[in-house]
Amino acid sequence: MAAPPPAPPGADATPARSADFARAVLRAEADAIAAVPVDDAVFGRAVELVGRVTQDAGALVVAGLGKSGLVGAKLSATFASTGTPSHFLHPVEAMHGDLGRVRKNDVLLALSYSGETEELVALVDVLAQDAVPTLAIVGPLNSRLGRSAAAALSVGDVAEACPHNLAPTASTTAMLALGDALALAVMDRRGFSADDFAKRHPGGGLGRLLRPVTDAMRFRVGENLTPAPLGATVEQAFRDAGRAAEDAGLRRPGAVLVVNAQGKLAGLATDGDLRRALLETGPVAWTGPIDAIMTPGPSTLSDTALVRDAVHLVRTKRFDEAPVVDDQGKPVGLIDVQDLAALKVIAG
């Protein structure tokens, strides 16, 4: 579906018309992605070709010119971040010395919607002399690039979102989506895990979300957090928890972990629970058992969880604190919203 024609010179390009135009462009690009043909055998061959890269200690070399080159640079980064060594090679620079970046164990991923980009076809021909296989993403499979590739993926016959059907828009979006699909299919086949992904993304907001939750929590059992046994008085439970934190130079936690005789987590008593008990029963609440005000069997995080899991729990359950437990159900610590705010993964 093409975008509506542009307003003629001097026409009143109203905000409503601009918004309608934007919606039409988005529909055109979404339609282009939805119409991309995926042939089982050819796509499987493409996954095998890319899989050779890691098996043979090679790299996926991505090449394209113009807008296709910009898409290729992004795809190269996606492959690299999901476990496939990859770098981008400009096809013109390749013919002027940068061919030294390509080794015999590498695989070339060439992107050209027309499949006729001269510089790219020339690069494929040169690399073929060294038996470097080519994987192509093109429009027509019968193009020169499509015919010369060991495996060619087609985005189909795409109508650009541009009202003149000229500016590469829907076609490059389809190429990007198909390349992403290939990268993630390779990742899935390799069994690339969240831990593997985290190792490649140590920095920025994503890196912080992929850190172990135990790295983010300040309150740790045995260091600055004292759980209360079932049957302890409310006063003693809160005093012990506060004293342990203050001795470590921290503010007191906003909750008390309650454990049974086996040391397993039995409940969680928050400052909110204490406030409600005091409002309902007055000072007598201090002398009652912690069991009476705690939440039994609270939601917990595993000590193998990631910070993103803590963020999800805090946001979906509206919790300020969450216990972190080991594989036996024993508490190892407490993470709260201030820990997450300090990491800048949620608003403070």
Salt bridges, closest charged atoms under 4 A:
ASP20 OD1 - ARG23 NH1 2.85
GLU48 OE1 - ARG45 NH1 3.96
ASP56 OD2 - ARG52 NE 3.83
ASP98 OD2 - ARG101 NE 3.41
ASP106 OD1 - ARG103 NH2 3.50
GLU116 OE1 - ARG144 NE 2.78
GLU118 OE2 - ARG144 NH2 2.69
ASP180 OD1 - LYS74 NZ 2.61
GLU235 OE2 - ARG239 NE 2.92
ASP240 OD1 - ARG243 NH1 3.09
ASP271 OD1 - ARG252 NH1 3.11
ASP273 OD1 - ARG276 NH2 2.58
ASP336 OD1 - ARG218 NH2 3.42
ASP336 OD2 - ARG251 NH2 2.67
ASP339 OD1 - ARG218 NE 2.34
